[in-house]
Amino acid sequence: MGYYTNTLARLVITKVQIRLIAKELERMDFDDIYFMTRSEQEESFLLRLTCALESALAKKARYLLDEALAATCR
């Protein structure tokens, strides 16, 4: 997964975000697949990255909603 982690490092995101994305990709059992072409690997990576980002955003949204609800119940 090193190639893709290096690709993430070029994005304008924090190191913590990179680690969270990498953890999510590991949870999805994503790894470099050598029998696929580079374009197939990149497509697979982008699809899994999109899913990982959606999952992370959903978790953050749930957290923020829970915080807002807790604040209104005080």
C-alpha positions in Angstrom: 0.0 0.0 0.0 3.1 2.2 0.0 2.5 3.7 -3.4 -0.9 4.8 -2.5 0.1 6.2 0.9 2.7 8.3 -0.9 0.0 9.5 -3.3 -2.1 10.5 -0.3 0.8 12.4 1.1 0.8 14.7 -2.0 -2.8 15.8 -1.2 -3.5 18.8 0.9 -4.6 16.9 4.0 -3.1 16.4 7.4 -1.0 13.5 8.5 -3.7 12.4 10.9 -6.2 12.3 8.0 -3.7 10.3 5.9 -3.3 7.8 8.8 -7.1 7.5 9.2 -7.6 6.9 5.5 -4.8 4.3 5.5 -6.3 2.6 8.5 -9.7 2.5 6.8 -8.1 1.0 3.6 -6.3 -1.6 5.7 -9.7 -2.5 7.3 -11.0 -3.0 3.8 -8.1 -5.4 3.2 -6.8 -3.2 0.4 -3.2 -3.8 -0.7 -1.3 -3.4 -3.9 -2.4 -6.2 -6.3 0.5 -7.1 -8.6 -1.5 -9.0 -11.2 -3.6 -6.0 -12.1 -2.5 -3.3 -14.5 -1.5 0.1 -13.0 -4.7 1.7 -14.3 -6.8 -1.1 -12.7 -4.9 -0.6 -9.4 -5.5 3.1 -9.5 -9.2 2.7 -10.3 -9.5 0.2 -7.4 -7.6 2.5 -5.1 -9.8 5.5 -6.0 -13.0 3.5 -5.4 -11.8 2.3 -2.1 -10.5 5.7 -1.1 -13.9 7.2 -1.9 -15.6 4.6 0.3 -13.1 5.2 3.1 -13.6 9.0 2.9 -17.4 8.6 2.9 -17.1 6.3 5.9 -14.9 8.8 7.7 -17.2 11.7 6.9 -20.2 9.7 8.1 -18.5 8.9 11.4 -17.6 12.6 11.8 -21.1 13.7 11.0 -22.6 11.2 13.5 -20.1 12.5 16.1 -21.0 16.2 15.5 -24.8 15.3 15.5 -24.3 13.5 18.9 -22.4 16.5 20.3 -25.2 18.9 19.1 -27.9 16.7 20.6 -26.0 16.4 23.9 -25.6 20.2 24.0 -29.3 20.8 23.5 -30.2 18.2 26.2 -28.2 19.9 28.9 
